[in-house]
Amino acid sequence: MANPHDDLFNYTSGRWVFNDALRHAQRRLIFDVEELCRLAAQSVGRSPADVVHLSKLAEGGFNRTFLITLCDDLQMVARIPYPTTLPKYYAVASEVATMEFLRSSRLPVPQVYGYSPVSDNTAKTEYIFMRDGYQYQEQSPSAHVENLKRYLLIASSLVPRDPVLGRFCIRHPDLQQSNIVVRRSSDSGWQVVGLLDWQHASILPLFLLAGVPERLQNYDDPVSQSMTPPSLPENFELDETEQTEAEGAYRCRLDHYHYIKNTEEYNKPHYDVLMDSMCALRSRLFDQAGSPWEGDALDLKVALIRATERWETLTGLGAPCPVIFDADDVRETRKLNELQEKTDRAFEVWQNIFGLGPDGWVPTQHYEEAVALCKQAKEEAVTEATSQEERAEIMAHWPWDDMDEGKYM
């Protein structure tokens, strides 16, 4: 018999072209709805009888949010992490602490009414109650371990000498449209009234926090590196795939360019660090070394090679770099990286054609169409393969098929 609250427990905002059942299972969380409402009312000194409605508000990559309405139209957001959201306890506790700190600095962050970083409570789930801000190629782990050892050899030398760059700061970890709440102000302008989703925020030295947000950055593109105002190709009479790729490159360049130009105007200290030619390399080394291994040892190795090549500029030290790469190894790594970048660009083009987001996410209403497109593309790729070996590779490694993700964990 179906649970009447299944829509509250299940992920309903979209589907995944591959591993769809797994993704939904990872996001399914059964909790005590009545107790969650009681705890919400209690957090603002109200009676459970005052709660008149609870509805699902949104579903993100790590959390599900609900809108709780009380009898006098007081509204609050209840935010519940998925069972797979890590680290347990600290994901909630750290975000609450971050939000309280930011509120004390008078930043527009929602007020937290109550929270529990553990599921050992009557609602049977972790939660945060807050004010409604809306107002309506497989590689061995041993290679990665070796690269981490190399990183540790140079890490202490990456700290800039300028003390200003070592000043500790906090920065929002996921600036995107859904996390920035704006409202029209009395002078008919727009005002930021809420910055949401501070989960995974870090306090780090400025030289590590500086950079273009991940969703806007385009560091690997030569046009973006040169800060040349972007434009579409003069001759835009391309085939469909080339045109899609050109439009995608243009959008990426536009986002990157305008973020930096606006930073120059409104946040000069951050801009000054961005203009440090080694800023992106330091951040990339730190991020790649600090991220969990997911089957890829190439990105960190490429960054390490660049560090050895730019050692004097990167550190300002006269001492030689303690990490040395064999010339043949560097050559092979670069060839592999070029192939990886080419593959990534092609993959992104096809993701756009299929209308897919990260991990194959697609809005529910477009799921069947996206699955059909992926299936058709696979059939065409198999048909156009020039050998039985190539056909077997496509069948075994088609990126939009279900897969065993345990191999990459």
C-alpha positions in Angstrom: 0.0 0.0 0.0 1.4 3.4 -1.0 2.4 5.8 1.7 0.3 9.0 1.4 3.4 11.0 2.0 5.5 9.3 -0.7 5.8 12.5 -2.8 7.4 14.1 0.3 9.8 11.2 0.7 10.8 10.7 -3.0 12.7 12.8 -5.5 10.2 14.1 -8.0 12.0 17.1 -9.6 13.6 15.1 -12.4 15.1 11.9 -13.7 18.4 10.6 -14.8 19.1 9.0 -18.2 21.4 6.4 -16.6 21.2 4.9 -13.1 17.8 6.5 -12.6 16.6 4.0 -10.0 19.8 4.3 -8.1 19.7 8.1 -8.0 16.1 8.1 -6.8 16.9 5.4 -4.1 19.8 7.6 -2.9 17.4 10.5 -2.4 14.4 8.7 -0.8 14.1 9.5 2.8 11.2 8.5 5.0 10.6 10.8 8.0 7.8 11.5 10.5 5.9 14.3 8.8 3.7 15.1 11.9 6.8 15.3 14.2 8.7 17.5 11.8 5.7 19.9 11.8 5.6 19.7 15.6 9.3 20.5 15.9 9.0 23.3 13.4 6.2 24.9 15.5 8.2 24.4 18.6 11.2 26.2 17.1 9.2 29.4 17.0 7.3 28.9 20.3 4.1 27.8 18.6 1.7 24.9 19.1 1.6 22.0 16.6 -2.0 22.9 15.9 -0.8 26.2 14.4 0.7 24.3 11.4 -1.8 24.4 8.6 0.3 23.2 5.6 3.5 21.5 4.6 4.5 21.3 0.9 7.6 20.4 -1.0 9.5 23.5 -2.0 12.5 22.4 -4.0 15.0 19.6 -4.4 18.7 20.2 -5.0 21.8 18.2 -5.3 22.2 17.5 -1.5 18.9 18.6 0.2 15.2 18.6 0.0 13.3 21.7 1.2 9.7 22.1 2.4 7.6 25.1 3.0 5.8 25.1 6.4 2.9 27.5 6.8 1.4 28.4 10.2 -2.1 29.8 10.8 -1.1 33.5 10.9 0.7 33.1 7.5 4.1 32.7 9.2 6.2 30.6 6.8 9.4 28.8 7.3 11.6 26.5 5.3 12.5 23.0 6.5 15.6 21.7 4.9 16.4 18.0 5.0 19.6 16.4 3.6 19.4 13.3 1.5 20.7 10.1 3.1 23.8 10.2 1.0 24.7 13.8 1.9 28.1 13.8 3.7 29.7 14.4 6.1 27.0 13.2 8.5 26.4 15.6 11.4 28.9 18.2 10.2 27.0 19.0 6.9 24.2 20.4 8.9 26.1 21.7 12.0 28.7 23.5 9.9 26.1 25.2 7.7 24.1 26.4 10.6 27.3 27.8 12.3 28.2 29.4 9.0 24.8 31.1 8.6 24.8 32.3 12.2 28.3 33.8 11.7 27.2 35.5 8.5 24.1 36.9 10.1 26.2 38.4 12.8 28.1 40.2 10.1 24.8 41.6 8.8 24.8 39.6 5.5 21.4 38.7 4.1 21.2 35.1 5.3 18.0 33.5 6.5 17.5 33.2 10.3 17.8 29.7 11.7 14.9 28.8 14.0 16.1 25.4 14.9 18.1 22.4 13.7 19.2 18.9 14.4 22.5 17.5 12.9 21.4 14.0 13.7 18.4 11.8 12.8 18.1 10.5 16.3 15.0 12.7 17.0 11.2 12.3 16.8 11.2 13.4 13.2 13.7 10.7 12.3 15.8 13.0 10.1 18.4 15.7 10.3 16.9 19.1 9.6 17.3 22.9 9.6 14.3 25.2 10.1 14.9 28.7 8.7 13.0 31.8 7.9 11.4 31.7 4.4 14.0 33.7 2.4 11.8 33.7 -0.7 8.9 35.4 0.8 7.6 33.6 -1.8 39.6 6.4 -18.6 39.7 4.3 -15.4 42.9 4.9 -13.4 44.5 3.3 -10.4 44.2 5.0 -7.0 47.9 4.4 -6.5 48.6 7.0 -9.2 46.5 9.5 -7.3 48.3 8.7 -4.1 51.6 9.3 -5.8 50.4 12.7 -7.0 49.2 13.6 -3.5 52.8 12.8 -2.2 54.1 15.2 -4.8 51.7 17.9 -3.8 52.7 17.6 -0.1 56.3 18.2 -1.2 55.4 21.6 -2.6 52.4 22.7 -0.6 54.2 24.9 1.9 55.9 26.7 -0.9 52.6 27.7 -2.5 51.7 30.3 0.2 52.2 33.8 -1.3 54.6 36.2 0.5 52.0 39.0 0.5 50.2 38.9 3.9 47.1 40.4 2.3 46.7 37.2 0.3 46.9 35.1 3.4 43.9 36.9 5.1 41.2 34.4 6.0 37.8 34.9 4.3 34.6 33.1 3.8 32.9 32.7 0.5 29.6 31.2 -0.8 30.4 27.8 -2.2 27.7 27.5 -4.9 26.6 30.8 -6.4 23.8 30.1 -8.8 20.5 31.7 -9.6 18.4 29.5 -7.2 20.6 30.4 -4.2 20.3 34.2 -4.7 17.0 35.7 -3.6 16.3 39.2 -4.9 13.4 41.6 -4.4 12.4 44.9 -6.0 13.3 47.7 -3.7 11.4 50.9 -3.0 13.5 52.8 -5.6 12.5 50.3 -8.2 15.9 48.7 -8.3 16.7 45.1 -7.2 18.1 44.2 -3.8 19.6 40.9 -2.7 17.6 39.8 0.3 18.8 36.2 0.8 21.9 34.1 0.1 20.9 30.5 0.5 22.7 27.1 0.7 25.9 27.7 2.7 26.6 24.0 3.0 30.2 23.1 2.3 31.3 26.8 2.8 35.0 27.1 3.8 37.1 29.6 5.6 40.4 29.8 3.8 43.1 32.3 2.9 42.1 34.8 0.2 44.5 33.3 -2.3 42.7 30.0 -2.1 39.2 31.4 -2.2 39.7 33.8 -5.0 38.5 32.8 -8.4 35.5 32.8 -10.7 32.6 30.6 -9.4 32.6 27.1 -10.8 29.4 27.7 -12.8 30.8 30.8 -14.5 34.5 30.0 -14.9 36.2 29.2 -18.2 39.9 29.2 -17.2 41.0 26.7 -19.8 39.8 28.7 -22.7 42.5 31.0 -24.4 39.9 33.7 -25.2 38.8 33.8 -21.6 42.4 33.8 -20.4 43.1 36.9 -22.5 40.0 38.7 -21.3 39.1 39.5 -24.9 35.4 40.6 -25.2 33.8 37.4 -26.5 31.9 37.2 -29.8 30.4 34.5 -32.0 32.4 33.4 -35.1 32.1 35.8 -38.1 31.1 32.9 -40.3 28.3 31.2 -38.3 27.2 28.9 -41.1 28.2 25.7 -39.4 26.6 22.3 -39.1 24.3 21.7 -36.2 26.9 20.2 -33.9 29.5 22.8 -34.7 27.0 25.6 -34.2 25.9 24.2 -30.8 29.6 23.9 -29.7 30.3 27.5 -30.9 27.2 28.9 -29.0 28.3 26.9 -25.9 31.8 28.3 -26.0 30.4 31.8 -26.5 28.2 31.6 -23.4 31.0 30.3 -21.3 33.3 33.1 -22.4 30.6 35.7 -21.8 29.9 34.5 -18.2 33.6 34.4 -17.4 34.3 37.8 -18.9 31.5 39.7 -17.2 32.1 38.1 -13.8 35.7 39.4 -13.9 34.8 42.8 -15.3 32.1 43.3 -12.6 34.5 42.1 -9.9 37.0 44.8 -11.0 34.3 47.4 -10.5 32.7 46.2 -7.3 35.2 44.1 -5.5 38.7 45.4 -6.2 40.6 43.3 -3.5 39.2 40.1 -5.1 40.0 41.4 -8.6 43.6 42.1 -7.6 44.0 38.5 -6.6 42.2 37.2 -9.7 44.8 39.1 -11.8 47.6 37.2 -10.1 48.7 34.9 -12.9 49.2 32.1 -10.5 45.9 32.4 -8.7 44.1 29.8 -10.7 47.0 27.3 -10.5 47.2 27.5 -6.7 43.5 27.0 -6.4 43.5 24.1 -8.8 46.3 22.4 -7.0 44.5 22.8 -3.6 41.1 21.7 -4.9 42.4 18.7 -6.8 44.5 17.5 -3.9 41.7 18.0 -1.4 38.9 16.4 -3.4 38.0 12.7 -2.9 39.4 10.4 -5.6 36.7 9.4 -8.1 38.8 7.5 -10.6 40.8 10.4 -12.1 44.5 11.0 -11.4 45.0 13.1 -14.5 43.8 16.6 -13.4 46.1 16.8 -10.4 49.1 15.5 -12.3 48.6 18.1 -15.0 48.4 20.8 -12.4 51.6 19.5 -10.7 53.4 19.5 -14.1 52.4 23.1 -14.6 53.6 24.0 -11.1 57.0 22.6 -11.9 57.2 24.5 -15.1 56.2 27.8 -13.5 57.9 27.2 -10.2 59.9 30.5 -10.0 56.8 32.6 -10.8 54.6 30.5 -8.6 56.7 30.6 -5.5 59.2 33.5 -5.9 61.8 31.1 -4.4 65.3 30.6 -5.7 65.3 27.0 -4.6 64.6 24.3 -7.2 61.3 22.5 -7.2 61.4 19.3 -5.2 59.1 17.6 -7.7 60.6 16.4 -11.0 58.8 14.7 -13.9 60.4 12.6 -16.5 60.3 14.3 -20.0 58.6 11.3 -21.6 56.0 11.2 -18.7 55.2 14.9 -19.3 54.8 14.3 -23.0 52.5 11.3 -22.5 50.5 13.2 -19.8 50.0 16.1 -22.1 48.8 13.9 -25.0 46.4 12.2 -22.6 45.1 15.5 -21.3 44.6 16.9 -24.8 42.5 13.8 -25.6 40.6 14.1 -22.4 39.8 17.8 -23.0 38.7 17.0 -26.6 36.5 14.2 -25.2 35.1 16.5 -22.5 34.1 19.1 -25.0 32.4 16.5 -27.2 30.6 15.1 -24.2 29.4 18.6 -23.2 28.1 19.2 -26.7 26.1 16.0 -26.6 24.9 16.7 -23.0 23.5 20.0 -24.4 21.9 18.3 -27.4 20.2 15.7 -25.1 19.2 18.5 -22.7 21.0 16.8 -19.7 22.4 18.3 -16.5 25.0 16.9 -14.2 24.9 13.1 -13.7 22.4 12.9 -16.6 19.7 14.9 -14.8 16.7 15.9 -16.8 13.3 17.5 -15.9 10.7 14.8 -15.5 8.6 16.0 -18.4 11.6 15.6 -20.7 12.7 12.3 -19.5 11.2 10.0 -22.1 12.4 12.3 -24.9 16.0 12.4 -23.5 16.1 8.6 -23.1 15.0 8.2 -26.7 17.7 10.6 -27.9 20.4 8.8 -26.0 19.3 5.5 -27.3 19.2 6.8 -30.9 22.6 8.3 -30.6 24.0 5.0 -29.3 22.5 3.0 -32.1 23.9 5.5 -34.7 27.4 5.3 -33.0 27.3 1.5 -33.1 26.2 1.5 -36.8 29.0 4.0 -37.8 31.7 2.1 -35.9 34.5 0.9 -38.3 35.4 -2.3 -36.4 33.9 -4.9 -34.2 36.3 -3.8 -31.4 35.0 -0.2 -31.6 31.4 -1.4 -31.5 32.2 -3.5 -28.4 33.8 -0.4 -26.8 30.8 1.7 -27.5 28.4 -1.0 -26.1 30.5 -1.5 -22.9 31.3 2.2 -22.2 28.4 4.3 -23.5 28.4 7.2 -21.0 24.6 7.4 -20.8 24.0 3.8 -19.8 23.5 2.5 -16.3 26.8 1.7 -14.7 28.4 0.3 -11.6 29.4 3.4 -9.8 31.2 1.4 -7.1 34.2 1.1 -9.4 34.8 4.8 -9.2 34.4 5.3 -5.5 
